[in-house]
Amino acid sequence: MVEAQDFSQMSGIRHGFFNRRGGASQGLYASLNCGLGSDDDKDTVLNNRAAVAAHLRLAPPQLITSYQHHSAEVITVSTPWSITDAPRADGMVTNVKNIGLGILTADCAPVLFAEPDAGVVGAAHAGWRGAVSGVTDAVISAMEVLGARRSSIVAVIGPTISQSAYEVGPEFIQDFLEQDAAHRQFFASSVRDTHFMFDLPGYLIQRLEAAKIASARWVEECTYPEENQFFSYRRTTHRGEKDYGRQISVITLT
């Protein structure tokens, strides 16, 4: 897994941006596929998730994920839910110890948050739709409700698709430019006319910094080219493969 020094230096916090290695899945899903939405064997995925939980010193039911649907909806978690009862949301926050907030991705950005003084953590699934809709802002606001100080919140963006691999069409850019014309800076020219290369982590860093939190950074790991390290929806699409796995990123209070 990828660890962020920002969190590793905090007492009372455990986390990990897990990659695709170290699990039991086979074939397209090899090997640490944690996505129950894939067509992988369910029991194998549950065993993979249990291994992640154990690494963070959690029991399997303490590691939770939501039904992600590219929104800015955020859930405040007071107790773990069962896999079959997962609510629809793309952000989670908690001030309860030993609940692992898990984000599943395969190119979208997992963003983990911590405010150690208040004992509050958060997690966001930030694809482009969630990003432009403000899922990271919504997580920060929900953390404040639990007592976090905005000026003390640290955010880290985990492995995600980078600008060099993220080509988008002409309709894509409009949502960003309607929000702020200055967002054109996150779109570079593509080799194809009327297409652009989008900088998702760059956009998220700018948005997090504008929220005036303590710090925000990206771990600078791109999911697309690192086939042995990360699952990638876009790489799967380009290859015409039938399905793909999901890696998980988790943060918990201890």
ABEGO torsion letter per residue (X at the ends): XBBBAAAAABBGBBBBBBBABGBABBEAAOABBABAABABBAAAAAAAAAAAAAAAGBBAAABBBBBBAGBABBBBBABBBBAAABBBBABBBBABBGBBBBBBBAGBBBBBBBBAAAGBBBBBBBBAAAAAAGAAAAAAAAAAAAGBBAAABBBBBBBBBBAAABBBBAAAAAAAAAABAAAAAABBBBABBGBBBBBAAAAAAAAAAAAGBABBBBAGBBAAABAAABBBAAAAAAAGBABBBBBBBBBBBX
